[in-house]
Amino acid sequence: MNIINEIPFIKYAETGNFFLIAGPCVIEDTESPVEIARILVELTDKYQIPFIFKASYRKANRSKSSSFTGIGDEKALEVLAGIRQKYKVPVVSDIHSENDAQLAAQYVDVLQIPAFLCRQSELLFAAGETGKVVNIKKGQFSSAETMHFAVEKVRETGNNKIMLTERGTTFGYTDLVVDFRNIPVMQQAGVPVVLDVTHSLQQPNQAAGVTGGRPELIPLMAKLGVTAGVEGLFMETHPEPSKAKSDGANMLRLELMDKLLGELVKLKKALL
């Protein structure tokens, strides 16, 4: 099964390009995600890249209780559904509980399992039972070899529309490292593998309670992912990362996306 072709509104699946999951970390308001989506749709049309718009409708894994978590679940999900309808583009968001799966499935095309929750059996079952595509992020604490167990949990529901995402492995207390050997290992599960470029460059667990990052390495990380043969790339982006309400330290500035996508498409064609 070509899972990408199973996603409503997907375009350019026949081009041989990687697919792109991109957008802001979280729905911050009702207007800015729509404008970010417009720009990303224009760019992915320009380069004929299959595109899924990403934004979390709620951030449930913040270090501090005072950190921004969202504008309200249904309000944020309605923003995602509006983007889906306006631009005819599939959308993806995280879920954190079994109840979230049923709620979010009414609005989005892809349900994403956060890395911290990749071993939560009931969550995986609930996501699979919706019939939606399920993107499982590899835990920072997990080996690539064990991720097929998460895939099997979703498959037990009768749902074979599954992706795995590499997002780095804990390296000390405050850093992550990507082992690119994980890509072919996870591909052995028979599912598309995505590289989460921006979260792989996080520097978590900072004493201030705000995650750091290395955004200057985003182009390098993305190119390494394409070279390693990932089927998809995941990148969070924002017009002004320094003002983003979540994960600004490791997001790509939106104005840099055009140049990077052009370089990545050229690299992909050279490797074919």
NORWOHU-V877850 format. One record per helix or strand. SS is the DSSP state (H for helix, E for strand). FROM is the first residue (numbers start at 1). TO is the last residue. If there is no record, write none. Layout:
# NORWOHU-V877850
SS,FROM,TO
SS,FROM,TO
This chain:
# NORWOHU-V877850
H,3,6
H,13,15
E,19,23
E,26,26
H,32,47
E,51,54
E,56,56
H,73,87
E,90,95
H,98,104
E,110,113
H,115,117
H,121,129
E,133,137
H,144,155
E,162,166
E,169,170
E,176,177
H,181,187
E,192,196
H,199,201
E,202,203
E,212,213
H,215,228
E,232,238
H,241,243
H,248,250
E,252,253
H,254,271
